[in-house]
Amino acid sequence: MSDDILDCLIIGAGPGGLTCATYLVRYHRRILVVDAGKSRARWIPTSHNCPGFPRGVHGTTLLAQQREQAVGYGATIENACIAQISKDGDVFEATAADGRRWRARTVILATGIEDVMPPLDGLEEGIAAGAVRLCPVCDGYEASDCRVAIYAPLDEGIGHALFLRTFSEDVSLLASDDSSASDETTRKAFDAGIAVYPPPCRLAFEGGKSVAEFDDGRREVFDTLYPTLGSRPHSALAEQIGARLDDAGEIEVDDHCQTSVDGLYAVGDVVSALNQIAVAVGHAAIASTAVHNRLPRNWRERAELQADTAQELPSPPGTVAAVVPKAMRED
């Protein structure tokens, strides 16, 4: 473990964590990003609702570009899985599964969530082809006028099916378990023209489509299948240190994205909010700026409070600092 105390340790390098890194390193702060390489964004074949990408962007491309941006300004990203976090006075200590340790004045959790996946043959290929989609908010538009199915417990899935009726008149609800639909769910499905099916005995990606087979021999083919089986928030570190969670196990934060533990912040899908890249980036801007403003002022003439890379960071093109070197401006 280094004797140096970081200004901020960022745990997770998805869209939220990498945005935090870019903001904080541009604030000339000493930071480190620790990442286990499991960002949910890596599943995105192409996102068309991510601001600034009119032709869409692959999840892995987005992550690579954000990483390049953060590292380009001096951020360091370590591959590791944080197993334990504690706080001694005003300093946090994080320990990785391999034994490495870091200390920091503040911590931002950008640990995300993990989707519960369906038992579907060829799942990864189906996701890549768009025959299986994970976020109706993100890509319901791409399913417009297609034959669409929701795979979920009936009473939980009806809301998602109704949401997708905005995009298609042919929406079905496939039961993911043996629980019966309530009278209210049955009425809502009937009123919206949503077909309701019992649990399929087999789901598969075949011929570019999602296929559901049933015990009675029926076989239904869908252009797109949305499994909505819930998610597992990666909030164990927050719980470990005593941060407050909601009933779903997601982290509760205040208006500055700070948790109930002073100095501990959280952004992105692990926070109790709408799970969207745009939301994660917004969280990151709020949290990183709050972190910067609470830390001791690192005025430019105080070299000891600057990040190691601060003196070498490039000035943006067109600024005075970029055109006229500092030594010349002082003459």
C-alpha positions in Angstrom: 0.0 0.0 0.0 1.3 3.4 -0.9 1.7 6.0 1.9 0.0 8.6 -0.4 -3.6 9.4 0.3 -5.6 9.8 -2.9 -8.1 12.7 -3.2 -10.6 10.2 -4.5 -10.8 6.5 -5.3 -13.3 5.6 -8.0 -14.5 2.0 -7.9 -15.9 0.9 -11.3 -15.0 2.0 -14.9 -18.4 2.1 -16.6 -19.8 5.3 -18.1 -20.3 6.8 -14.7 -17.0 5.9 -13.2 -15.0 7.0 -16.2 -16.8 10.3 -16.3 -15.9 10.9 -12.7 -12.3 10.2 -13.6 -12.3 12.7 -16.4 -13.9 15.4 -14.3 -11.6 14.9 -11.3 -8.3 14.6 -13.1 -9.3 17.8 -15.0 -9.8 19.4 -11.5 -6.1 18.5 -10.9 -7.0 15.9 -8.3 -5.1 12.8 -7.3 -7.3 10.0 -8.2 -7.3 6.3 -9.1 -9.9 4.1 -10.8 -10.1 0.5 -9.9 -12.1 -1.7 -12.2 -13.1 -5.4 -12.4 -14.0 -5.2 -16.1 -17.7 -6.1 -15.8 -19.5 -2.9 -16.9 -23.1 -3.5 -17.9 -22.4 -1.2 -20.9 -20.3 -3.9 -22.5 -23.5 -5.8 -23.4 -24.8 -2.9 -25.6 -24.6 -3.9 -29.3 -25.4 -0.4 -30.4 -27.0 2.4 -28.4 -29.0 5.0 -30.4 -30.2 7.1 -27.4 -26.8 8.0 -26.0 -26.4 11.7 -26.5 -23.8 12.8 -29.1 -23.8 9.7 -31.2 -26.3 10.2 -34.0 -25.3 7.0 -35.8 -25.2 5.0 -32.5 -22.3 3.6 -30.5 -21.3 0.1 -29.4 -21.0 -0.3 -25.7 -17.4 -1.4 -25.9 -16.6 1.5 -28.2 -18.1 4.0 -25.7 -16.2 2.5 -22.8 -12.9 2.6 -24.9 -13.4 6.2 -25.9 -14.3 7.3 -22.3 -11.2 5.4 -21.0 -9.0 7.1 -23.6 -10.4 10.5 -22.6 -9.8 9.9 -18.9 -6.3 8.4 -19.3 -5.4 11.1 -21.8 -5.8 13.7 -19.1 -3.7 11.7 -16.6 -6.1 9.2 -14.9 -4.7 5.9 -13.8 -6.9 2.8 -14.1 -6.0 -0.4 -12.2 -7.6 -3.8 -12.9 -8.7 -5.2 -9.6 -11.8 -6.2 -7.7 -12.3 -4.4 -4.4 -13.3 -6.9 -1.7 -13.3 -4.7 1.4 -13.8 -1.1 2.3 -13.4 0.6 5.7 -13.1 4.1 7.1 -10.6 5.2 9.8 -11.4 8.8 10.8 -11.5 10.9 7.6 -9.7 8.3 5.4 -11.1 5.4 3.5 -9.1 2.2 2.9 -10.0 -0.2 0.1 -8.6 -3.7 -0.2 -8.6 -5.7 -3.5 -9.1 -9.4 -3.7 -5.4 -9.8 -4.5 -4.4 -7.9 -1.4 -3.5 -4.5 -2.9 -4.7 -1.6 -0.8 -5.4 2.1 -1.4 -6.3 5.0 0.9 -8.4 8.0 -0.1 -10.1 11.0 1.4 -13.3 10.2 -0.7 -14.6 7.3 -2.6 -17.1 7.1 -5.5 -18.9 3.8 -6.0 -19.7 3.3 -9.7 -20.1 -0.5 -9.3 -23.3 -0.9 -11.4 -25.8 -3.8 -11.5 -25.9 -7.2 -13.1 -29.0 -8.2 -15.1 -30.6 -11.6 -14.4 -30.4 -13.3 -17.7 -32.9 -15.8 -19.1 -32.2 -19.5 -19.9 -32.0 -18.8 -23.6 -29.8 -20.9 -25.9 -27.4 -18.6 -27.9 -28.0 -15.7 -25.5 -24.9 -13.6 -26.3 -25.4 -14.0 -30.0 -29.1 -13.0 -29.6 -28.1 -9.8 -27.7 -25.5 -9.0 -30.4 -28.1 -9.4 -33.1 -30.8 -7.4 -31.3 -33.1 -10.4 -31.0 -32.7 -10.1 -27.2 -32.7 -6.7 -25.7 -32.3 -5.6 -22.1 -33.6 -2.1 -21.9 -37.0 -1.0 -23.4 -36.2 2.7 -22.4 -32.9 2.5 -24.4 -34.0 0.7 -27.5 -37.8 0.3 -27.6 -37.6 2.6 -30.7 -35.5 0.0 -32.5 -38.4 -2.6 -31.9 -41.0 -0.3 -33.5 -43.6 -2.3 -35.5 -41.8 -5.6 -34.7 -43.2 -8.7 -33.0 -42.1 -8.2 -29.4 -42.2 -10.3 -26.2 -41.6 -9.7 -22.6 -40.3 -12.6 -20.5 -41.1 -12.1 -16.8 -43.4 -13.0 -14.0 -46.7 -12.0 -15.3 -47.7 -9.4 -12.7 -44.3 -7.8 -12.9 -44.0 -8.0 -16.7 -47.3 -6.3 -17.5 -46.0 -2.8 -16.9 -43.1 -3.4 -19.3 -45.4 -4.9 -21.9 -47.7 -1.9 -21.7 -44.7 0.4 -22.0 -43.7 -1.4 -25.3 -47.2 -0.9 -26.8 -45.9 2.6 -27.6 -43.6 1.0 -30.1 -45.5 -2.0 -31.5 -49.1 -3.3 -31.8 -47.8 -6.9 -31.5 -46.6 -7.3 -27.9 -46.8 -10.6 -26.0 -46.1 -11.5 -22.4 -44.4 -14.8 -21.7 -44.5 -16.1 -18.1 -41.1 -16.8 -16.6 -42.5 -18.9 -13.8 -45.7 -20.8 -12.8 -47.3 -17.9 -10.9 -50.8 -17.0 -12.1 -51.7 -13.5 -13.4 -53.9 -11.4 -11.2 -57.3 -10.3 -12.4 -55.9 -6.8 -12.9 -53.0 -8.0 -15.0 -55.3 -10.1 -17.1 -57.6 -7.1 -17.7 -54.7 -4.8 -18.6 -53.4 -7.3 -21.1 -56.8 -7.8 -22.7 -57.5 -4.1 -22.9 -54.1 -3.5 -24.6 -54.3 -6.5 -26.9 -51.3 -8.2 -25.3 -51.2 -11.9 -25.7 -50.3 -13.8 -22.5 -48.4 -17.2 -22.7 -47.6 -19.8 -20.1 -43.9 -20.5 -19.3 -42.1 -21.7 -22.4 -40.2 -25.0 -22.0 -37.4 -23.7 -24.2 -36.1 -20.3 -25.3 -33.5 -20.0 -28.1 -31.9 -17.6 -30.6 -32.5 -19.1 -34.0 -32.4 -17.7 -37.5 -31.9 -14.1 -36.2 -35.1 -14.3 -34.0 -36.0 -15.3 -30.5 -38.0 -18.5 -30.4 -40.2 -19.8 -27.6 -41.4 -23.4 -27.5 -44.2 -24.7 -25.2 -45.1 -28.0 -23.7 -48.2 -28.3 -26.0 -46.0 -28.2 -29.1 -46.6 -24.5 -29.9 -43.7 -22.5 -31.3 -43.7 -18.7 -31.3 -41.1 -16.6 -33.1 -40.4 -13.0 -32.0 -38.3 -10.3 -33.6 -37.2 -9.1 -30.1 -37.4 -10.6 -26.6 -37.1 -8.5 -23.5 -36.2 -10.5 -20.4 -37.2 -8.5 -17.4 -36.1 -10.7 -14.5 -34.7 -8.0 -12.3 -31.1 -7.2 -11.5 -28.5 -7.6 -8.8 -27.1 -4.3 -7.5 -23.4 -4.4 -6.8 -23.9 -2.6 -3.5 -22.1 -5.0 -1.2 -19.3 -2.5 -0.5 -21.8 0.2 0.4 -23.6 -2.1 2.7 -20.3 -3.3 4.2 -19.4 0.3 5.3 -23.0 1.1 6.5 -24.4 3.1 3.7 -28.2 3.1 3.4 -29.8 1.0 0.7 -33.4 0.9 -0.6 -35.7 -2.1 -0.7 -34.2 -3.2 -4.0 -30.6 -3.1 -2.5 -29.6 0.0 -4.5 -27.8 2.8 -2.9 -29.6 5.9 -1.6 -27.9 9.2 -2.2 -28.6 12.9 -1.6 -28.7 15.7 -4.1 -24.9 15.7 -4.4 -24.8 11.9 -4.9 -23.4 11.4 -1.4 -24.5 8.3 0.5 -25.4 8.2 4.1 -21.7 7.7 4.9 -19.8 11.1 4.8 -17.3 11.2 1.9 -18.7 8.1 0.2 -20.5 8.9 -3.1 -22.3 6.6 -5.6 -23.3 7.1 -9.3 -24.9 5.2 -12.1 -27.1 2.1 -12.1 -26.1 1.1 -8.5 -28.0 4.2 -7.3 -31.7 4.1 -6.8 -32.7 5.9 -10.1 -33.4 5.3 -13.8 -30.8 3.0 -15.3 -29.5 5.1 -18.2 -26.1 6.1 -19.5 -27.2 9.7 -19.5 -28.3 9.5 -15.9 -24.9 7.9 -14.9 -23.0 10.7 -16.6 -25.2 13.3 -14.8 -24.6 11.6 -11.5 -20.8 11.6 -12.2 -20.7 15.3 -13.0 -22.6 16.0 -9.7 -20.6 13.7 -7.5 -17.1 14.6 -8.9 -17.8 18.3 -8.6 -19.0 17.8 -5.0 -15.9 15.8 -4.2 -13.7 18.5 -5.6 -15.4 21.3 -3.7 -15.2 19.5 -0.4 -11.4 18.8 -0.6 -8.7 21.2 0.4 -8.3 24.0 -2.2 -5.6 22.9 -4.6 -4.7 26.4 -5.9 -2.5 26.3 -8.9 0.6 27.8 -7.2 0.5 25.0 -4.6 2.4 22.3 -6.4 2.2 19.9 -3.4 -1.6 19.8 -3.8 -1.6 19.1 -7.6 -1.9 15.7 -9.1 1.4 14.2 -10.3 0.2 14.8 -13.9 -1.2 18.3 -13.4 1.9 20.2 -14.6 2.0 18.2 -17.9 -1.7 18.3 -18.7 -2.3 19.9 -22.1 -4.3 23.2 -22.3 -7.3 23.1 -24.6 -6.7 24.4 -28.1 -7.4 28.1 -28.5 -6.8 29.0 -24.9 -4.1 31.5 -23.9 -2.2 28.8 -22.0 -2.1 26.7 -25.2 -0.8 29.5 -27.4 1.5 31.4 -25.0 3.7 29.3 -22.6 3.4 30.3 -18.9 7.0 31.6 -18.8 6.4 34.0 -21.6 3.2 35.3 -20.0 5.1 36.1 -16.8 7.7 38.2 -18.6 
